């Protein structure tokens, strides 16, 4: 497949790119600063682009089989509205480029922890991350109205460094927890699960989540 990835220089985006390349896919990394990507893989093309520049980005993604959005604020005080702005730009971009498949690295805050109760609305949710979580929730609402074959993929509540085991569970709208009540996944396993979904396409027009 030909996969275009926005945010390919970030922690999760670079892991998805690496996983896809290792499986034999062709990847176009669309980033604002190409110097941040040092890989010289023969199937990797690095181009300068901005997800919010809809017209330019549409030209960059034209001809690809799949578009991945792995962009997002890196810190709680970054511009949280970008998740919503990116969603609007992406949906318009896909129509212009005539590309139907979109996979989004989303947030975990809008996953349910009880019927009608989302993680972001619980007392223990970190206040400093609430703005980002609410922006991701608003972006998800926009994707749900789209005609494209989108898949919104939320990680576990905690995602961080760790070995790639190839093991994970898949859920839908509810937060996945283990026997200790914890919700975790490594970046490597999230990337593996993400590329599995790119290849299989089993959850089009759905939100899903991956966790141990």
N, C-alpha and C positions, 0 to 999 in steps of 0.2 A: 504494500500500500504506500501511497504518498501522503505523508502526515505533516500538516503545518502546525507548529506549536508556538503560541504566544506565551511569553514568560519562560522561555527555555533556559534562561540563565539562572533562574531561581532554584532553590533546593529541590522542590518537588518537580518542577518543569524539567530540570536537567536530568533527574532520575528517570522520568518518563521518556525523555529523548534517548538516553543511554539504553534503556530497556528495549525500546522500539528498534534501535539500530542493531542491537545484538541479535534481534530476531529476524533481521534481514529487510526491514522496512526502510524506505527513503524518508528522511526527515528534513523539513525546512524550519530552521529555528529563526523566528521573527522576534528581534529584540531591539531595544532602543540603543544599546551600547554593544555592538558586535565584539569588541575587545574582551568582554567578560567571558566569552566562550573560546576556550583554547583547544578543544578537541579538533582533530584533523581527520576524522573518519571519512572515508571516501563516499559514503552515502549521506553525509550531512552537508547541507547548504545553510550558511548563516547569512541572513540579510537584515538590514536595518529597517525597522518599521515600528509603528505605534498603533496599538489596538484601538485607540480613540480617533485615529485618522482613517475614517471609514473608507473613503474612496481609494486612498493609497493601499490600505490593507486588503481591500477587495481584489486588487490587481495581484497582490502577492499570494493570495490563497487560491486564486483561480487555477483549475486543473488538478487540485488535490482531492483525495478521496475523503479525508477527514480533517477537521480543524479542532485543535485542542486549545482551550483557554486555561492556562496555569498562572495567570497574573493575579496580583492581589497585594494589599498593603503588607509591608514587611514588619511593621511595628504598630502598636496600638494608636500612635499619634499620627500615622500617615493618613493620606487622604482616603477616608473610608468610602466615600461616594463612588470611587472608581469602579467598584464591583457592579453598580447599577449602570453607570455610564458605559462600561465595557459590554454589558449585556445588550444594551440598546444598539451599540455600534456593531456588535457581532451579528445580531439578527438581521440588520440592514445589509451588512457586508455579505452574508451568505446568499441573500437574494440577488445581490449585484453580481456575485461571482458564480452563481449557479452551483453552489456546493450545498449538499443536503445534510451531511452528518456533522454534528457538533458534540464534543464531550467537554465538560466543564469541571475543573477542580473547585468544588464548592466548600462551604463551611459546615461544621457539625452543629452549630448553635440552633438550627431549625429542626433538628431531629427530636422526635418525641421521647420523653422519659416516662410519661404516663399519658393516658388518653386525654388529648386536648392540651397537654402541657409540654412545651418545648424546652430544651436545655437552656436556651438563652433567657428564658423567663423564670428560671429557678433562682432562689436566693444565693446559692453558692457559685453562680456563674460570675467570673471575674469582671468587675465593672469596667476595667480598662479595655476589655476586648468586646464589650457589648455593642459599641458602634459598628465595628466590623461585622459582627454576627447579624445585626439587624440589616445592614446593607446587603449581605449575602442572601438573607431571607427575601428581601425586596427583589433582588436579581432573580432568584428562583421563581418568584411569582411571574416575572416577565417571561422567563423561558417556558413556563407552563402554558402560556398563551400562543407560543410560536408554532408555526406549521412545519418547521424543520424537524429532522430526526435527532433531537437533542437528547443527551443523557447527562444529568447533573449528579456528580459523584462526591459524596461527603466522606471525609476520612473519619476515623474514630475520634473521640474527644481529645485524645493525646496522640500526636504523631511526631516521631523523632528518629534519630539515628538508630541503627540496628541492622542485624544480618538479614539478608534476603533469604527467606526459608521457602517461599512459594506457597505457604499455607495462609489461608485467610477465610473468613466467613463473609457472606454477602447478605445485606439486609435491605429494607426499603425505607420506610418513614420513621422507624424506631431506632434509637441509639442501641448499638450492640455492646453488651458487656460480658465479661468472663465470669467464672465462678466466684471471683472475689468482688464482683461488682465494678471492675475497672474496664475502661474502654481505651484500648491502645492498638497501635499498629506502627511498624517501622516504615520509613520513607521507601526503602527498597521493596517491601512487600506491597505497599500501596501502589507503587509504580508497576509492579508485576501484575497486580489485579486490574489496574487501569488499562494496561495494554491488552490483557485478556479480553476486556470489554470492547476495546477497539476492534480486535480480531473477530470476536464472536457476535457482537451486536445484539445481545440478548435482551437489552433493557432500553430500547428506544422509546423516547417520550416518557421517561420515568426518572425519578430520583432514586438513587441507590446509595448504599454506604458499605465500606469495607472495614473490618476489624478482626482481631483475633478472637 
